[in-house]
Amino acid sequence: MIEEDNSTSPTPDKPTSDPLGRTELQVWFELSLGILICLVAFTGNTLVVIAIHYDQRLNTITNMLIENLAFTDIFMASLHMPFWLISLRYGRWVFGHALCQLVGLTQLIFGISSLFTMTGIAFNRYFNIVRRNLYLKYFSTKKTTYFMILFAWVGPTIATTPQLYGWGKIAYHDLFSDCTCVWNLPDVSFIVTLCVMTIFLAAAIITWCYYTIYKTVKASAQRMQGHAVKNNVRSNASTKTSEKTETKVLKTSFVVVCVYMTCWTPLSVMGFIEVFGGESPRGAHLFAYYFVFCSSLTNPFIYGIMNPQFQQTFRKMLRIRVNDAQPVSSRVNDNGTRSSPLDGHPIEDIPSISIQTVPVFRIQNQVETTSSPNATDKTDALVNSLPEDEDSSNAPAKPLILKRGQAWK
């Protein structure tokens, strides 16, 4: 299964018959699928990086981590996948032992760095929603984010380089058609440590973070709904918004965890089958490897296309016009304003009147207890006596409205 001596290997200029016994159709099908994955991964992640710098609104703390995630996938698609595609074409390694060690090491570094970055994103969202005070104190600065990005690269490098010093081994794997770590060694301590400390631990942290976020958002929505019912406030819009938020958080959590597990679990299963002396057909190994590289392909869709801000930026970058496909009442002008079909003028040009609602029982108490000799009527006394930070969350169904300094019931 492992080919170590490459002295008699063919070169790209002198190919021989396929060492794996594949037909020409099978070779080109496997190669075409690999090229498609490589191109989509490189293009999609490049668009994500460009979009973050194209629109200043995307220059956020979380998007710094998403940009680093995109870079790990770009490096995987440009620095590792091409060697895998060439090996997939000729059925063996044709570049020598030293380059095999380097390519195998970069595959592990890029892959684990991607997982660590996803874990950093999960941490960022967890503290932002569940531990807001700690987030504002420690995680809302670029300095902390840069430290997380640095750890996402240094950590995998430290975890994988022992293979170059004798703990673990990198060699060409016939069934994977790639240089990677050797699983079926007499000493499996390195493989077990690597899988537990990277794949399994990262999966557990990501799952726990997003599950806790979902529970927190759900509990908050229930409290808001109960508060509205307690005060006899009918707010179908707020209820729908809460339900939409719950669904969005659940969907994001579910997609992130499931895609992560789907992409990396098959490879782990194949590896542990070899660790315990079992064997699997080449199709199973190839399936697992395709899924590993698909993790680089799917990340732009999860963190980019599902984000409305990224969608708008992608449309601007690709010059996609959506006005013609929208009804007249929802069309957006070139300057970003929304037009009204009634008068043809932007809605922003119509003057708006700000109103303030105050509970009736609070109004009456304050008017009765206010003794302002300069006040001409109770309304003036009321306006002068209202505190600025008055909380109107417990307002009854019949409020008193203050409009341009006048009292209206």
C-alpha positions in Angstrom: 0.0 0.0 0.0 2.9 2.4 0.7 5.5 3.0 -2.0 8.7 4.3 -0.7 11.3 3.6 -3.4 10.6 6.0 -6.3 13.9 5.5 -8.2 12.1 3.5 -10.9 9.0 5.6 -11.1 7.9 6.9 -14.4 8.1 10.6 -15.2 5.2 12.7 -16.6 7.1 12.6 -20.0 7.3 8.8 -20.0 4.1 7.4 -18.6 3.6 3.7 -18.4 0.4 1.6 -18.1 -1.7 2.5 -15.1 -0.2 0.8 -11.9 -3.6 0.7 -10.3 -5.2 -1.2 -13.2 -7.6 1.5 -14.1 -9.1 2.0 -17.5 -8.5 5.3 -19.4 -12.1 6.3 -18.7 -11.6 5.8 -15.0 -8.4 7.7 -15.0 -9.9 10.8 -16.7 -13.1 10.6 -14.6 -11.1 10.7 -11.3 -8.8 13.4 -12.7 -11.7 15.6 -14.0 -13.5 15.4 -10.7 -10.3 16.3 -8.8 -9.6 19.2 -11.1 -13.2 20.5 -10.6 -12.8 20.4 -6.9 -9.5 22.2 -7.0 -10.7 25.0 -9.3 -14.0 25.6 -7.4 -12.1 25.6 -4.1 -9.5 28.1 -5.3 -12.0 30.4 -7.1 -14.6 30.4 -4.3 -12.1 31.1 -1.5 -10.4 33.8 -3.6 -13.7 35.5 -4.1 -14.2 35.4 -0.3 -10.9 37.1 0.3 -11.5 39.8 -2.4 -15.0 40.4 -1.1 -13.7 41.1 2.5 -11.4 43.8 1.2 -13.8 45.1 -1.5 -16.5 46.1 1.0 -15.5 47.9 4.1 -18.5 46.6 6.0 -17.0 43.1 5.8 -13.9 44.2 7.7 -15.1 42.6 11.0 -13.4 40.5 13.7 -15.3 37.3 12.6 -14.4 37.9 8.9 -10.8 38.1 9.8 -11.1 34.4 10.8 -13.1 33.6 7.7 -10.4 35.2 5.6 -7.8 33.0 7.3 -10.0 30.0 6.7 -10.2 31.0 3.0 -6.4 31.3 2.8 -5.9 27.7 4.2 -8.2 26.4 1.5 -6.5 28.5 -1.2 -3.1 27.1 -0.1 -4.5 23.6 -0.1 -5.9 24.1 -3.6 -2.8 25.7 -5.1 0.1 24.1 -3.2 -1.0 20.5 -2.5 -3.9 19.5 -4.8 -1.8 19.9 -8.0 0.6 17.2 -6.8 -2.3 14.9 -5.9 -3.8 15.5 -9.3 -0.6 14.5 -11.1 -0.3 11.4 -8.9 -4.0 10.6 -9.7 -3.2 10.8 -13.4 -0.2 8.5 -13.4 -1.1 6.3 -10.4 2.1 6.8 -8.5 4.5 9.5 -7.1 6.9 10.9 -9.7 8.7 13.8 -7.8 11.1 12.1 -5.4 11.2 11.3 -1.7 12.1 14.8 -0.4 9.3 16.5 -2.1 6.9 13.8 -1.0 7.8 14.6 2.6 7.2 18.3 2.1 3.9 17.8 0.2 2.6 15.4 2.8 3.5 17.8 5.6 1.7 20.7 3.9 -1.4 18.6 3.4 -1.6 18.0 7.2 -0.8 21.6 8.1 -3.3 23.2 5.8 -6.0 20.7 6.8 -5.5 21.0 10.5 -5.1 24.8 10.3 -8.5 24.9 8.6 -10.0 23.0 11.4 -8.4 25.2 14.1 -9.7 28.3 12.3 -13.3 26.8 12.2 -12.9 26.2 16.0 -11.8 29.9 16.4 -14.9 31.0 14.6 -17.0 28.9 16.9 -15.3 30.4 19.9 -15.8 33.9 18.6 -19.5 33.4 18.1 -19.9 31.6 21.4 -18.4 34.5 23.4 -20.2 37.1 21.3 -23.6 35.6 22.1 -23.3 33.6 25.3 -20.5 35.5 27.2 -21.0 39.0 25.9 -19.1 40.7 28.7 -16.0 38.5 28.2 -16.3 39.0 24.4 -16.2 42.8 24.8 -13.3 42.6 27.2 -11.0 40.0 25.5 -12.3 38.9 22.1 -13.5 42.1 20.4 -10.0 43.4 19.5 -7.9 42.6 16.5 -5.0 41.7 18.7 -6.8 38.7 20.2 -8.0 37.7 16.7 -4.4 37.8 15.3 -3.3 35.6 18.2 -6.0 33.1 17.3 -4.9 33.1 13.6 -1.3 32.7 14.7 -2.2 29.7 16.9 -4.2 28.2 13.9 -0.9 28.0 12.0 1.7 27.4 14.7 -0.4 24.7 16.4 -0.7 22.4 13.3 3.0 22.9 12.4 4.1 21.8 15.9 1.6 18.8 15.8 2.7 17.5 12.4 6.5 18.1 12.2 7.4 15.2 14.6 6.9 12.9 11.6 10.1 14.4 10.1 12.0 13.5 13.3 11.0 9.9 13.6 7.7 10.0 15.5 5.3 9.0 12.8 6.0 8.8 9.1 5.1 10.4 5.7 5.1 8.3 2.6 3.2 7.8 -0.7 -0.1 6.0 -0.3 -1.2 4.0 -3.3 -4.9 4.0 -2.4 -5.1 7.7 -1.6 -2.8 8.5 -4.6 -1.1 11.1 -2.4 1.8 11.6 0.0 0.3 11.6 3.5 1.0 10.2 7.0 1.4 6.4 7.3 -1.4 4.9 9.4 -0.4 1.2 9.7 2.8 1.6 11.7 3.8 -0.6 14.7 3.7 2.4 16.9 0.3 4.1 16.5 0.8 6.6 19.2 1.4 9.5 16.8 -1.7 8.8 14.7 -3.9 8.4 17.8 -2.6 11.6 19.3 -2.9 13.5 16.1 -6.6 12.5 15.5 -7.7 13.0 19.1 -6.0 16.4 19.6 -7.1 17.8 16.2 -10.1 16.2 14.5 -12.1 14.8 17.4 -11.3 17.6 19.9 -12.1 20.3 17.3 -15.4 18.5 16.4 -16.4 18.4 20.1 -15.6 22.1 20.6 -17.4 23.2 17.5 -20.5 21.1 18.4 -20.6 22.3 22.0 -20.2 26.0 21.0 -22.9 26.0 18.4 -25.3 23.9 20.6 -24.8 26.3 23.5 -25.4 29.3 21.1 -28.7 27.7 19.9 -29.9 27.1 23.5 -29.1 30.6 24.5 -30.9 32.2 21.6 -33.9 30.0 22.0 -34.1 30.8 25.7 -33.8 34.5 25.0 -36.6 34.3 22.4 -38.9 32.5 24.8 -38.3 35.2 27.5 -39.1 37.9 25.0 -42.3 36.2 23.9 -43.3 35.6 27.6 -42.6 39.3 28.4 -44.8 40.4 25.4 -47.7 38.1 26.5 -47.4 39.2 30.2 -47.8 42.9 29.2 -50.6 42.2 26.7 -48.5 43.3 23.8 -49.4 41.9 20.4 -46.2 41.7 18.3 -46.5 39.2 15.5 -43.5 40.8 13.8 -41.3 40.3 16.9 -42.4 36.7 17.3 -41.7 36.0 13.6 -38.3 37.6 14.0 -37.4 35.5 17.0 -38.5 32.3 15.2 -36.4 33.3 12.2 -33.4 34.0 14.4 -33.8 30.6 16.0 -34.0 28.9 12.7 -31.0 30.7 11.3 -28.8 29.8 14.3 -30.0 26.2 14.2 -29.4 25.9 10.5 -25.9 27.5 10.7 -24.9 25.2 13.6 -26.3 22.1 11.9 -24.6 22.9 8.6 -21.2 23.7 10.1 -21.1 20.6 12.3 -22.5 18.2 9.7 -20.3 19.4 6.9 -17.2 19.2 9.1 -18.1 15.6 10.2 -19.1 14.6 6.7 -15.8 15.8 5.2 -13.3 14.4 7.8 -15.0 11.4 9.3 -14.6 9.0 6.3 -10.8 9.7 6.2 -10.5 9.0 9.9 -12.5 5.8 9.5 -10.2 4.6 6.7 -7.2 5.4 8.7 -8.3 3.6 11.9 -9.2 0.6 9.8 -5.6 0.4 8.7 -4.4 1.1 12.2 -6.1 -2.1 13.4 -4.9 -4.2 10.5 -8.0 -4.0 8.3 -8.2 -3.3 4.6 -10.6 -1.3 2.4 -11.0 -1.1 -1.3 -9.5 1.7 -3.3 -12.9 3.2 -4.0 -13.5 3.8 -0.3 -10.1 5.5 0.1 -10.7 7.7 -3.0 -14.2 8.6 -1.7 -12.8 9.6 1.7 -10.1 11.8 0.0 -12.5 13.5 -2.3 -14.6 14.5 0.8 -11.5 15.8 2.6 -10.8 18.2 -0.3 -14.5 19.1 -0.6 -14.2 20.7 2.8 -12.1 23.4 1.1 -14.9 23.7 -1.5 -17.8 24.0 0.9 -16.4 26.5 3.3 -17.1 29.5 1.0 -20.7 28.5 0.7 -21.2 28.1 4.4 -19.4 31.3 5.6 -19.8 33.3 2.5 -22.8 32.7 0.4 -25.1 32.1 3.4 -24.2 35.6 4.6 -26.4 38.4 3.1 -23.6 40.9 3.2 -21.3 38.6 1.2 -24.2 38.0 -1.3 -24.5 41.7 -1.9 -20.8 42.1 -2.3 -20.5 39.2 -4.7 -23.3 40.8 -6.8 -21.4 44.1 -6.9 -18.1 42.3 -7.8 -19.7 40.2 -10.5 -21.9 43.1 -11.7 -25.1 41.1 -11.2 -28.2 43.3 -11.6 -31.2 42.2 -9.6 -33.5 45.3 -10.1 -35.2 43.9 -13.1 -36.2 40.7 -11.2 -37.8 42.7 -8.3 -41.2 44.3 -8.1 -41.4 48.1 -8.6 -42.1 48.7 -4.9 -38.8 46.9 -3.8 -36.4 48.2 -6.4 -33.2 49.8 -5.2 -31.6 52.8 -6.9 -28.0 53.0 -7.8 -27.2 55.0 -4.7 -28.7 52.3 -2.5 -32.0 54.1 -1.7 -35.4 52.3 -2.1 -37.9 54.0 -4.4 -41.6 54.5 -3.9 -44.0 53.7 -6.7 -46.4 56.4 -5.6 -44.4 59.6 -6.3 -41.2 58.3 -7.9 -39.1 59.9 -5.2 -36.8 57.9 -2.8 -38.5 57.1 0.5 -35.5 58.6 2.3 -36.6 62.1 1.0 -39.9 61.9 2.8 -39.6 63.7 6.2 -40.1 61.3 9.1 -41.7 62.1 12.5 -40.2 60.5 15.5 -42.7 59.6 18.3 -42.2 58.5 21.8 -44.7 56.3 23.8 -45.0 56.7 27.5 -47.2 54.6 29.9 -50.4 56.4 30.9 -50.1 55.6 34.6 -46.6 57.0 34.7 -47.7 60.2 32.8 -50.5 60.8 35.3 -48.3 60.4 38.4 -45.7 62.7 37.0 -48.1 65.4 36.0 -49.8 65.3 39.4 -46.5 65.5 41.3 -44.9 68.1 39.1 -44.9 71.6 40.4 -43.5 73.9 37.8 -44.5 77.5 38.2 -43.3 78.3 34.7 -45.2 75.6 33.0 -48.2 76.9 31.1 -50.1 73.6 31.2 -49.8 70.0 32.3 -48.2 69.0 29.0 -45.3 71.4 29.4 -44.8 70.1 33.0 -44.9 66.6 31.7 -42.3 67.2 29.0 -40.0 68.9 31.5 -40.3 66.1 34.1 -39.9 63.0 32.0 -36.5 61.3 32.6 -34.3 60.6 29.6 -33.7 57.0 30.3 -37.3 56.1 31.1 -37.9 52.5 30.3 -41.2 52.0 28.3 -40.9 48.3 28.0 -43.8 47.8 30.4 -46.1 50.1 28.6 -49.8 49.2 28.6 -51.9 48.9 25.4 -53.1 52.6 25.6 -50.1 54.9 25.5 -49.8 58.6 25.4 -47.9 59.9 22.4 -45.6 62.9 22.5 -45.4 64.5 19.1 -43.3 67.6 18.4 -43.7 68.8 22.1 -47.5 68.3 22.2 -49.5 65.6 24.0 -51.7 63.3 22.0 -53.9 60.5 23.3 
